[in-house]
Amino acid sequence: MAERRAKTEAATPTGDAEEKSPEQIEAEIEATREELGDTVGELADKADVKKQAKRKVSETKAKATAKKNEVKQAATAKKQSVAGNVKKATPESAQEGAPQASQAAQQVSAKATQAARENPIPTVAIGAFGGGLLIGWILGRR
């Protein structure tokens, strides 16, 4: 212990070691060790490529979900606005034929749904392609 104290006193140019007690020096050493441990932990996190990739993927998913919801809300609002404008601009005689058009649209939708159920592979492929385009577009904007 005396050797270590002598080395510490010799290493400090101002002679501050004489004024510090061994407990203070040990406390400083322990604090320095903790700081180094934290720094090493942060560096290990930065060097962990797999963890960074997972974090980036989750951030991108969250951004894509938020953007999807934002676009969906905007589209719903626009749809309601356009529907209101069309209803105002459409004469009443044409509005009477609207239920027939609605039935036709429902029939087309039912046929499309049935076709998707009968041919799931092309439907999934189209969905995957669309999802890939969306992700590529989002990543391309960065």
N, C-alpha and C positions, 0 to 999 in steps of 0.2 A: 504494500500500500504506500509506503514511503517513497518507493521508487517511482510509482505512478504519479504521486503528488509532485515530486521533483521534476519529472518530465513535463507535467502540465505547467508548472511554474516557468520552466525554461522555454516552453513553446509559446507562452503568451508574452508578447513584447511589452505590454504595459504593466505586468505584474499584478493583474486582477486576481490571479489564482490565490494570492495570499489573503485577499479579502473574502473569498468565498469559502464556505464550509464544505466538507466532503459531501454532506447531504444535498446541498444546493447543486453541486457539480453532478452528483448522481441523478438528481431530478432533471437537470438539463439534458443529460445523456439519454435518460428515459424518454423525455419529450422529443428529442431528436430521432430516437428510434421509432417512435410512433409516427412522426411525420414521414420518415423514410418508408415505413410500412404502408402508410396511406398512398404515398407517391408510387410505390412499386405496384400496389393494387390497381391504381388508376392506369398505369402503363400497361399492366397485364390486360385490363379491359380493352384498352385501345388496340393492343396487339392481337386480340382474339377476333379473327376475321369472321369466324362462324357466328359469334354472338352479334357482331356488327351487322352481318348480313340479315340475321333474323330480325334485329331491331329495325333495319331499313325496310324489310318486307312488311313488318307490322305497321310501320309508319305509312307506307305506300297504300296498304289495304285500308287503313283508317281514312286517308285522304281520298281514296277512290270511293269509299262508301259515303263519305260526307259530300263529295261532288255529285254522286249519283242521287242522293237525297235532295240536294239543292236543285239539280236539273229536273228531277221528278216534280218537286213543288212548283218550280217555274212553269213547267209544261202544264200542270194541272190548272194553275192560275190563268195561263194563256188560253187554255181550252175553254175554261168557264167564261173568260172575257169574249172570246170569239163566238161562242155559242150564244151569249147574250146579244152581241152585235148582230148576228145572223137572224136571231129571232125578231129583233127590232126592225131589221131591214126587209124581212120576208113578209109578203102580203098574207092576209089571213087565209085566202083560198089555197095557197101553197102549204101553209102550216097544217091544213087538214090532211094532206098527203104524207106528212112526216111520219106517222106511225107505220105506214107501209115501207118507207125507206128504212126505218129502224128494224123492222122485221127482216128485211133483206140483208141488212148488215149483220144481224144476229145469225142468219143462216150461213153467211160467208164465214163468220167467225167459227161456227160449229163445224163447218167442213174443214177449215184449217186446223182446228184442234184434232179432229178425227184423223186427218192426214198425218199430223205429228205423232199421234199415238200409234198409227200403223207403221210408220217409218221412223223409229227413234234415233237411229244412227245418224242420218243426215241432219235431223233436228239438233242433236247434240253437237255435231260438227259445226253447224252454223252458229250455235250459241258460243262454242269455244272460240271460233274465229272472231265473233263480235267482241267477246271478252278480251281476247288478245289485242284486237285493235284498240279497245278502250285503254288497256294498260300501256300499250306502246305509245298512244297519244299522250297519256298523262306523264309517262317518263320522258317523252320527247320534249315536253314543255319546260322541263327543269333546266 
